[in-house]
Amino acid sequence: MIKNKQVNLWRGNEEPPTLYHIWFKDEQSLLRYDEEVKDWVVFLDSGHIVDIITEFLNTIDSMSINGHPLSDSPVLDGSDLLVG
């Protein structure tokens, strides 16, 4: 069990770069790394929850900040911010 750590969402078929991710694999289930068995294990595969997460991720994919897709995790500077 991960306690008091930042956990990021990782999606795709390739294994996350660190163990501190929730892995949204194949858009069908959520996995977490189990330190006892030393492997990724499914902790949620409810179709309804997966649909909600998929819809959320699709919304994120469609968002941008001044033309920079949010899903690309852009590094922004002062010139990227518009006032007014």
Distance bins in CASP14 RR format, pairs under 12 A and 6 or more apart:
PFRMAT RR
TARGET T0000
AUTHOR 0000-0000-0000
RMODE 2
METHOD distances of the structure
MODEL  1
1 7 0 0 0 0 0 1 0 0 0 0 0
1 32 0 0 0 0 1 0 0 0 0 0 0
1 33 0 0 0 0 0 1 0 0 0 0 0
1 34 0 0 0 0 1 0 0 0 0 0 0
1 35 0 0 0 0 1 0 0 0 0 0 0
1 36 0 0 0 0 1 0 0 0 0 0 0
1 41 0 0 0 0 0 1 0 0 0 0 0
1 43 0 0 0 0 0 1 0 0 0 0 0
2 8 0 0 0 0 0 1 0 0 0 0 0
2 18 0 0 0 0 0 1 0 0 0 0 0
2 19 0 0 0 0 1 0 0 0 0 0 0
2 20 1 0 0 1 0 0 0 0 0 0 0
2 21 0 0 0 0 1 0 0 0 0 0 0
2 22 0 0 0 0 1 0 0 0 0 0 0
2 32 1 0 0 1 0 0 0 0 0 0 0
2 33 0 0 0 0 1 0 0 0 0 0 0
2 34 0 0 0 0 0 1 0 0 0 0 0
2 35 0 0 0 0 1 0 0 0 0 0 0
2 43 0 0 0 0 0 1 0 0 0 0 0
3 20 0 0 0 0 0 1 0 0 0 0 0
3 35 0 0 0 0 0 1 0 0 0 0 0
4 20 0 0 0 0 0 1 0 0 0 0 0
5 18 0 0 0 0 0 1 0 0 0 0 0
5 19 0 0 0 0 1 0 0 0 0 0 0
5 20 1 0 1 0 0 0 0 0 0 0 0
5 21 0 0 0 0 0 1 0 0 0 0 0
5 22 0 0 0 0 0 1 0 0 0 0 0
5 32 0 0 0 0 0 1 0 0 0 0 0
5 33 0 0 0 0 0 1 0 0 0 0 0
5 35 0 0 0 0 0 1 0 0 0 0 0
6 18 0 0 0 0 0 1 0 0 0 0 0
6 20 1 0 0 1 0 0 0 0 0 0 0
6 21 0 0 0 0 0 1 0 0 0 0 0
6 22 0 0 0 0 0 1 0 0 0 0 0
7 16 0 0 0 0 0 1 0 0 0 0 0
7 18 0 0 0 0 1 0 0 0 0 0 0
7 19 0 0 0 0 1 0 0 0 0 0 0
7 20 1 0 1 0 0 0 0 0 0 0 0
7 21 1 0 0 1 0 0 0 0 0 0 0
7 22 1 0 1 0 0 0 0 0 0 0 0
7 23 0 0 0 0 0 1 0 0 0 0 0
7 30 0 0 0 0 0 1 0 0 0 0 0
7 32 0 0 0 0 1 0 0 0 0 0 0
7 33 0 0 0 0 0 1 0 0 0 0 0
7 43 0 0 0 0 0 1 0 0 0 0 0
8 16 1 0 0 1 0 0 0 0 0 0 0
8 17 0 0 0 0 1 0 0 0 0 0 0
8 18 0 0 0 0 1 0 0 0 0 0 0
8 19 0 0 0 0 0 1 0 0 0 0 0
8 20 1 0 0 1 0 0 0 0 0 0 0
8 21 1 0 1 0 0 0 0 0 0 0 0
8 22 1 0 0 1 0 0 0 0 0 0 0
8 23 0 0 0 0 1 0 0 0 0 0 0
8 24 0 0 0 0 0 1 0 0 0 0 0
8 32 0 0 0 0 0 1 0 0 0 0 0
8 73 0 0 0 0 0 1 0 0 0 0 0
9 16 0 0 0 0 1 0 0 0 0 0 0
9 20 0 0 0 0 0 1 0 0 0 0 0
9 21 1 0 0 1 0 0 0 0 0 0 0
9 22 1 0 1 0 0 0 0 0 0 0 0
9 23 0 0 0 0 1 0 0 0 0 0 0
9 24 1 0 0 1 0 0 0 0 0 0 0
9 25 0 0 0 0 0 1 0 0 0 0 0
9 30 0 0 0 0 1 0 0 0 0 0 0
9 31 0 0 0 0 0 1 0 0 0 0 0
9 32 0 0 0 0 0 1 0 0 0 0 0
9 53 0 0 0 0 1 0 0 0 0 0 0
9 54 0 0 0 0 0 1 0 0 0 0 0
9 56 0 0 0 0 1 0 0 0 0 0 0
9 57 0 0 0 0 1 0 0 0 0 0 0
9 60 0 0 0 0 1 0 0 0 0 0 0
9 71 0 0 0 0 0 1 0 0 0 0 0
9 73 0 0 0 0 0 1 0 0 0 0 0
10 16 1 1 0 0 0 0 0 0 0 0 0
10 17 1 0 0 1 0 0 0 0 0 0 0
10 18 0 0 0 0 1 0 0 0 0 0 0
10 19 0 0 0 0 0 1 0 0 0 0 0
10 20 0 0 0 0 1 0 0 0 0 0 0
10 21 1 0 1 0 0 0 0 0 0 0 0
10 22 1 0 0 1 0 0 0 0 0 0 0
10 23 1 0 1 0 0 0 0 0 0 0 0
10 24 1 0 0 1 0 0 0 0 0 0 0
10 25 0 0 0 0 1 0 0 0 0 0 0
10 30 0 0 0 0 0 1 0 0 0 0 0
10 31 0 0 0 0 1 0 0 0 0 0 0
10 32 0 0 0 0 0 1 0 0 0 0 0
10 33 0 0 0 0 0 1 0 0 0 0 0
10 40 0 0 0 0 0 1 0 0 0 0 0
10 57 0 0 0 0 0 1 0 0 0 0 0
11 21 0 0 0 0 1 0 0 0 0 0 0
11 22 0 0 0 0 1 0 0 0 0 0 0
11 23 1 0 0 1 0 0 0 0 0 0 0
11 24 1 1 0 0 0 0 0 0 0 0 0
11 25 1 0 0 1 0 0 0 0 0 0 0
11 26 0 0 0 0 1 0 0 0 0 0 0
11 27 1 0 0 1 0 0 0 0 0 0 0
11 28 0 0 0 0 0 1 0 0 0 0 0
11 29 0 0 0 0 0 1 0 0 0 0 0
11 30 0 0 0 0 1 0 0 0 0 0 0
11 31 0 0 0 0 0 1 0 0 0 0 0
11 50 0 0 0 0 0 1 0 0 0 0 0
11 53 0 0 0 0 1 0 0 0 0 0 0
11 54 0 0 0 0 1 0 0 0 0 0 0
11 56 0 0 0 0 0 1 0 0 0 0 0
11 57 1 0 0 1 0 0 0 0 0 0 0
11 58 0 0 0 0 0 1 0 0 0 0 0
11 60 0 0 0 0 0 1 0 0 0 0 0
11 61 0 0 0 0 0 1 0 0 0 0 0
11 71 0 0 0 0 1 0 0 0 0 0 0
12 21 0 0 0 0 0 1 0 0 0 0 0
12 23 1 0 0 1 0 0 0 0 0 0 0
12 24 1 0 0 1 0 0 0 0 0 0 0
12 25 1 0 0 1 0 0 0 0 0 0 0
12 26 1 0 0 1 0 0 0 0 0 0 0
12 27 1 0 0 1 0 0 0 0 0 0 0
12 28 0 0 0 0 0 1 0 0 0 0 0
12 29 0 0 0 0 0 1 0 0 0 0 0
12 30 0 0 0 0 0 1 0 0 0 0 0
12 31 0 0 0 0 0 1 0 0 0 0 0
12 57 0 0 0 0 0 1 0 0 0 0 0
13 23 0 0 0 0 1 0 0 0 0 0 0
13 24 0 0 0 0 0 1 0 0 0 0 0
13 25 1 0 0 1 0 0 0 0 0 0 0
13 26 1 0 0 1 0 0 0 0 0 0 0
13 27 0 0 0 0 1 0 0 0 0 0 0
13 28 0 0 0 0 0 1 0 0 0 0 0
13 31 0 0 0 0 0 1 0 0 0 0 0
14 21 0 0 0 0 0 1 0 0 0 0 0
14 23 0 0 0 0 1 0 0 0 0 0 0
14 24 0 0 0 0 0 1 0 0 0 0 0
14 25 0 0 0 0 1 0 0 0 0 0 0
14 26 0 0 0 0 0 1 0 0 0 0 0
14 40 0 0 0 0 0 1 0 0 0 0 0
15 21 0 0 0 0 1 0 0 0 0 0 0
15 23 1 0 0 1 0 0 0 0 0 0 0
15 25 0 0 0 0 1 0 0 0 0 0 0
15 31 0 0 0 0 1 0 0 0 0 0 0
15 33 0 0 0 0 1 0 0 0 0 0 0
15 39 0 0 0 0 0 1 0 0 0 0 0
15 40 1 0 0 1 0 0 0 0 0 0 0
16 22 0 0 0 0 1 0 0 0 0 0 0
16 23 1 0 1 0 0 0 0 0 0 0 0
16 24 0 0 0 0 1 0 0 0 0 0 0
16 25 0 0 0 0 1 0 0 0 0 0 0
16 30 0 0 0 0 0 1 0 0 0 0 0
16 31 0 0 0 0 1 0 0 0 0 0 0
16 32 0 0 0 0 0 1 0 0 0 0 0
16 33 0 0 0 0 1 0 0 0 0 0 0
16 40 0 0 0 0 1 0 0 0 0 0 0
17 23 0 0 0 0 0 1 0 0 0 0 0
17 33 0 0 0 0 0 1 0 0 0 0 0
18 33 0 0 0 0 1 0 0 0 0 0 0
19 31 0 0 0 0 0 1 0 0 0 0 0
19 32 0 0 0 0 1 0 0 0 0 0 0
19 33 1 0 1 0 0 0 0 0 0 0 0
19 34 0 0 0 0 1 0 0 0 0 0 0
19 35 1 0 0 1 0 0 0 0 0 0 0
19 38 0 0 0 0 1 0 0 0 0 0 0
19 39 0 0 0 0 0 1 0 0 0 0 0
19 40 0 0 0 0 1 0 0 0 0 0 0
19 41 0 0 0 0 0 1 0 0 0 0 0
20 32 0 0 0 0 1 0 0 0 0 0 0
20 33 1 0 0 1 0 0 0 0 0 0 0
20 35 0 0 0 0 0 1 0 0 0 0 0
21 30 0 0 0 0 0 1 0 0 0 0 0
21 31 0 0 0 0 1 0 0 0 0 0 0
21 32 0 0 0 0 1 0 0 0 0 0 0
21 33 1 0 0 1 0 0 0 0 0 0 0
21 40 0 0 0 0 1 0 0 0 0 0 0
22 29 0 0 0 0 0 1 0 0 0 0 0
22 30 1 0 1 0 0 0 0 0 0 0 0
22 31 1 0 0 1 0 0 0 0 0 0 0
22 32 1 0 1 0 0 0 0 0 0 0 0
22 33 0 0 0 0 1 0 0 0 0 0 0
22 40 0 0 0 0 0 1 0 0 0 0 0
22 41 0 0 0 0 0 1 0 0 0 0 0
22 42 0 0 0 0 0 1 0 0 0 0 0
22 43 0 0 0 0 1 0 0 0 0 0 0
22 44 0 0 0 0 1 0 0 0 0 0 0
22 49 0 0 0 0 0 1 0 0 0 0 0
22 53 0 0 0 0 1 0 0 0 0 0 0
23 29 0 0 0 0 1 0 0 0 0 0 0
23 30 1 0 0 1 0 0 0 0 0 0 0
23 31 1 0 1 0 0 0 0 0 0 0 0
23 32 1 0 0 1 0 0 0 0 0 0 0
23 33 0 0 0 0 1 0 0 0 0 0 0
23 34 0 0 0 0 0 1 0 0 0 0 0
23 39 0 0 0 0 0 1 0 0 0 0 0
23 40 1 0 0 1 0 0 0 0 0 0 0
23 41 0 0 0 0 1 0 0 0 0 0 0
23 42 0 0 0 0 1 0 0 0 0 0 0
23 43 0 0 0 0 1 0 0 0 0 0 0
23 44 0 0 0 0 0 1 0 0 0 0 0
23 53 0 0 0 0 0 1 0 0 0 0 0
24 30 1 0 1 0 0 0 0 0 0 0 0
24 31 0 0 0 0 1 0 0 0 0 0 0
24 32 0 0 0 0 0 1 0 0 0 0 0
24 40 0 0 0 0 0 1 0 0 0 0 0
24 42 0 0 0 0 0 1 0 0 0 0 0
24 43 0 0 0 0 0 1 0 0 0 0 0
24 44 0 0 0 0 1 0 0 0 0 0 0
24 45 0 0 0 0 0 1 0 0 0 0 0
24 49 0 0 0 0 0 1 0 0 0 0 0
24 50 0 0 0 0 1 0 0 0 0 0 0
24 52 0 0 0 0 0 1 0 0 0 0 0
24 53 1 0 0 1 0 0 0 0 0 0 0
24 54 0 0 0 0 1 0 0 0 0 0 0
24 56 0 0 0 0 0 1 0 0 0 0 0
24 57 1 0 0 1 0 0 0 0 0 0 0
24 60 0 0 0 0 0 1 0 0 0 0 0
25 31 1 0 1 0 0 0 0 0 0 0 0
25 32 0 0 0 0 0 1 0 0 0 0 0
25 40 1 0 0 1 0 0 0 0 0 0 0
25 41 0 0 0 0 0 1 0 0 0 0 0
25 42 0 0 0 0 1 0 0 0 0 0 0
25 43 0 0 0 0 0 1 0 0 0 0 0
25 44 0 0 0 0 0 1 0 0 0 0 0
25 45 0 0 0 0 1 0 0 0 0 0 0
25 50 0 0 0 0 0 1 0 0 0 0 0
25 53 0 0 0 0 0 1 0 0 0 0 0
26 42 0 0 0 0 0 1 0 0 0 0 0
26 45 0 0 0 0 0 1 0 0 0 0 0
26 50 0 0 0 0 1 0 0 0 0 0 0
26 54 0 0 0 0 0 1 0 0 0 0 0
27 45 0 0 0 0 0 1 0 0 0 0 0
27 47 0 0 0 0 0 1 0 0 0 0 0
27 49 0 0 0 0 0 1 0 0 0 0 0
27 50 1 0 0 1 0 0 0 0 0 0 0
27 51 0 0 0 0 1 0 0 0 0 0 0
27 52 0 0 0 0 0 1 0 0 0 0 0
27 53 0 0 0 0 1 0 0 0 0 0 0
27 54 1 0 1 0 0 0 0 0 0 0 0
27 55 0 0 0 0 0 1 0 0 0 0 0
27 56 0 0 0 0 0 1 0 0 0 0 0
27 57 0 0 0 0 1 0 0 0 0 0 0
27 58 0 0 0 0 0 1 0 0 0 0 0
28 42 0 0 0 0 1 0 0 0 0 0 0
28 44 0 0 0 0 0 1 0 0 0 0 0
28 45 1 0 0 1 0 0 0 0 0 0 0
28 46 0 0 0 0 0 1 0 0 0 0 0
28 47 0 0 0 0 1 0 0 0 0 0 0
28 49 0 0 0 0 0 1 0 0 0 0 0
28 50 1 0 0 1 0 0 0 0 0 0 0
28 51 0 0 0 0 0 1 0 0 0 0 0
28 53 0 0 0 0 0 1 0 0 0 0 0
28 54 0 0 0 0 1 0 0 0 0 0 0
29 40 0 0 0 0 0 1 0 0 0 0 0
29 41 0 0 0 0 1 0 0 0 0 0 0
29 42 1 0 1 0 0 0 0 0 0 0 0
29 43 0 0 0 0 1 0 0 0 0 0 0
29 44 1 0 0 1 0 0 0 0 0 0 0
29 45 1 1 0 0 0 0 0 0 0 0 0
29 46 0 0 0 0 1 0 0 0 0 0 0
29 47 0 0 0 0 1 0 0 0 0 0 0
29 49 0 0 0 0 1 0 0 0 0 0 0
29 50 1 0 0 1 0 0 0 0 0 0 0
29 53 0 0 0 0 0 1 0 0 0 0 0
29 54 0 0 0 0 0 1 0 0 0 0 0
30 40 0 0 0 0 0 1 0 0 0 0 0
30 41 0 0 0 0 0 1 0 0 0 0 0
30 42 1 0 0 1 0 0 0 0 0 0 0
30 43 1 0 0 1 0 0 0 0 0 0 0
30 44 1 0 1 0 0 0 0 0 0 0 0
30 45 1 0 0 1 0 0 0 0 0 0 0
30 46 0 0 0 0 1 0 0 0 0 0 0
30 47 0 0 0 0 0 1 0 0 0 0 0
30 49 1 0 0 1 0 0 0 0 0 0 0
30 50 1 0 0 1 0 0 0 0 0 0 0
30 52 0 0 0 0 0 1 0 0 0 0 0
30 53 1 0 0 1 0 0 0 0 0 0 0
30 54 0 0 0 0 0 1 0 0 0 0 0
30 57 0 0 0 0 0 1 0 0 0 0 0
31 37 0 0 0 0 0 1 0 0 0 0 0
31 39 0 0 0 0 1 0 0 0 0 0 0
31 40 1 0 1 0 0 0 0 0 0 0 0
31 41 1 0 0 1 0 0 0 0 0 0 0
31 42 1 0 1 0 0 0 0 0 0 0 0
31 43 1 0 0 1 0 0 0 0 0 0 0
31 44 0 0 0 0 1 0 0 0 0 0 0
31 45 0 0 0 0 1 0 0 0 0 0 0
31 50 0 0 0 0 0 1 0 0 0 0 0
32 39 0 0 0 0 0 1 0 0 0 0 0
32 40 1 0 0 1 0 0 0 0 0 0 0
32 41 1 0 0 1 0 0 0 0 0 0 0
32 42 0 0 0 0 1 0 0 0 0 0 0
32 43 1 0 1 0 0 0 0 0 0 0 0
32 44 0 0 0 0 1 0 0 0 0 0 0
33 39 1 0 0 1 0 0 0 0 0 0 0
33 40 1 0 1 0 0 0 0 0 0 0 0
33 41 1 0 0 1 0 0 0 0 0 0 0
33 42 0 0 0 0 0 1 0 0 0 0 0
33 43 0 0 0 0 0 1 0 0 0 0 0
34 40 1 0 0 1 0 0 0 0 0 0 0
34 41 1 0 1 0 0 0 0 0 0 0 0
34 42 0 0 0 0 0 1 0 0 0 0 0
34 43 0 0 0 0 1 0 0 0 0 0 0
35 41 0 0 0 0 0 1 0 0 0 0 0
42 50 0 0 0 0 0 1 0 0 0 0 0
43 49 0 0 0 0 0 1 0 0 0 0 0
44 50 1 0 0 1 0 0 0 0 0 0 0
44 52 0 0 0 0 0 1 0 0 0 0 0
44 53 0 0 0 0 1 0 0 0 0 0 0
45 51 0 0 0 0 0 1 0 0 0 0 0
45 53 0 0 0 0 0 1 0 0 0 0 0
46 52 0 0 0 0 1 0 0 0 0 0 0
46 53 0 0 0 0 1 0 0 0 0 0 0
47 53 0 0 0 0 1 0 0 0 0 0 0
47 54 0 0 0 0 1 0 0 0 0 0 0
47 55 0 0 0 0 0 1 0 0 0 0 0
48 54 0 0 0 0 0 1 0 0 0 0 0
48 55 0 0 0 0 0 1 0 0 0 0 0
49 55 0 0 0 0 0 1 0 0 0 0 0
49 56 0 0 0 0 0 1 0 0 0 0 0
50 56 0 0 0 0 0 1 0 0 0 0 0
50 57 0 0 0 0 0 1 0 0 0 0 0
51 57 0 0 0 0 0 1 0 0 0 0 0
51 58 0 0 0 0 0 1 0 0 0 0 0
52 58 0 0 0 0 0 1 0 0 0 0 0
52 59 0 0 0 0 0 1 0 0 0 0 0
53 59 0 0 0 0 0 1 0 0 0 0 0
53 60 0 0 0 0 0 1 0 0 0 0 0
54 60 0 0 0 0 0 1 0 0 0 0 0
54 61 0 0 0 0 0 1 0 0 0 0 0
55 61 0 0 0 0 0 1 0 0 0 0 0
55 62 0 0 0 0 0 1 0 0 0 0 0
56 62 0 0 0 0 0 1 0 0 0 0 0
56 63 0 0 0 0 0 1 0 0 0 0 0
56 71 0 0 0 0 0 1 0 0 0 0 0
57 63 0 0 0 0 0 1 0 0 0 0 0
57 70 0 0 0 0 0 1 0 0 0 0 0
57 71 0 0 0 0 1 0 0 0 0 0 0
58 70 0 0 0 0 0 1 0 0 0 0 0
58 71 0 0 0 0 1 0 0 0 0 0 0
59 70 0 0 0 0 1 0 0 0 0 0 0
59 71 0 0 0 0 0 1 0 0 0 0 0
60 69 0 0 0 0 1 0 0 0 0 0 0
60 70 1 0 1 0 0 0 0 0 0 0 0
60 71 1 0 1 0 0 0 0 0 0 0 0
60 72 0 0 0 0 0 1 0 0 0 0 0
60 73 0 0 0 0 0 1 0 0 0 0 0
61 69 1 0 0 1 0 0 0 0 0 0 0
61 70 1 0 0 1 0 0 0 0 0 0 0
61 71 1 0 1 0 0 0 0 0 0 0 0
61 72 0 0 0 0 1 0 0 0 0 0 0
62 69 0 0 0 0 1 0 0 0 0 0 0
62 70 0 0 0 0 1 0 0 0 0 0 0
62 71 0 0 0 0 1 0 0 0 0 0 0
63 69 1 0 0 1 0 0 0 0 0 0 0
63 70 1 0 1 0 0 0 0 0 0 0 0
63 71 1 0 0 1 0 0 0 0 0 0 0
63 72 0 0 0 0 0 1 0 0 0 0 0
63 73 0 0 0 0 0 1 0 0 0 0 0
63 74 0 0 0 0 0 1 0 0 0 0 0
64 70 1 0 1 0 0 0 0 0 0 0 0
64 71 0 0 0 0 1 0 0 0 0 0 0
64 72 0 0 0 0 1 0 0 0 0 0 0
64 74 0 0 0 0 1 0 0 0 0 0 0
64 76 0 0 0 0 0 1 0 0 0 0 0
64 80 0 0 0 0 0 1 0 0 0 0 0
65 71 0 0 0 0 0 1 0 0 0 0 0
65 72 0 0 0 0 0 1 0 0 0 0 0
65 73 0 0 0 0 0 1 0 0 0 0 0
65 74 1 0 0 1 0 0 0 0 0 0 0
65 75 0 0 0 0 0 1 0 0 0 0 0
65 76 1 0 0 1 0 0 0 0 0 0 0
65 77 0 0 0 0 0 1 0 0 0 0 0
65 78 0 0 0 0 0 1 0 0 0 0 0
65 79 0 0 0 0 0 1 0 0 0 0 0
65 80 1 0 0 1 0 0 0 0 0 0 0
65 81 0 0 0 0 1 0 0 0 0 0 0
65 82 0 0 0 0 1 0 0 0 0 0 0
66 74 0 0 0 0 1 0 0 0 0 0 0
66 76 0 0 0 0 1 0 0 0 0 0 0
66 77 0 0 0 0 0 1 0 0 0 0 0
66 78 0 0 0 0 0 1 0 0 0 0 0
66 79 0 0 0 0 1 0 0 0 0 0 0
66 80 1 0 1 0 0 0 0 0 0 0 0
66 81 1 0 0 1 0 0 0 0 0 0 0
66 82 1 0 0 1 0 0 0 0 0 0 0
66 83 0 0 0 0 0 1 0 0 0 0 0
67 74 0 0 0 0 1 0 0 0 0 0 0
67 76 0 0 0 0 0 1 0 0 0 0 0
67 80 0 0 0 0 1 0 0 0 0 0 0
67 82 0 0 0 0 0 1 0 0 0 0 0
68 74 1 1 0 0 0 0 0 0 0 0 0
68 75 0 0 0 0 1 0 0 0 0 0 0
68 76 1 0 0 1 0 0 0 0 0 0 0
68 77 0 0 0 0 0 1 0 0 0 0 0
68 79 0 0 0 0 0 1 0 0 0 0 0
68 80 1 0 0 1 0 0 0 0 0 0 0
68 81 0 0 0 0 0 1 0 0 0 0 0
69 76 0 0 0 0 0 1 0 0 0 0 0
70 76 0 0 0 0 0 1 0 0 0 0 0
74 80 1 0 0 1 0 0 0 0 0 0 0
74 81 0 0 0 0 0 1 0 0 0 0 0
76 82 0 0 0 0 0 1 0 0 0 0 0
END
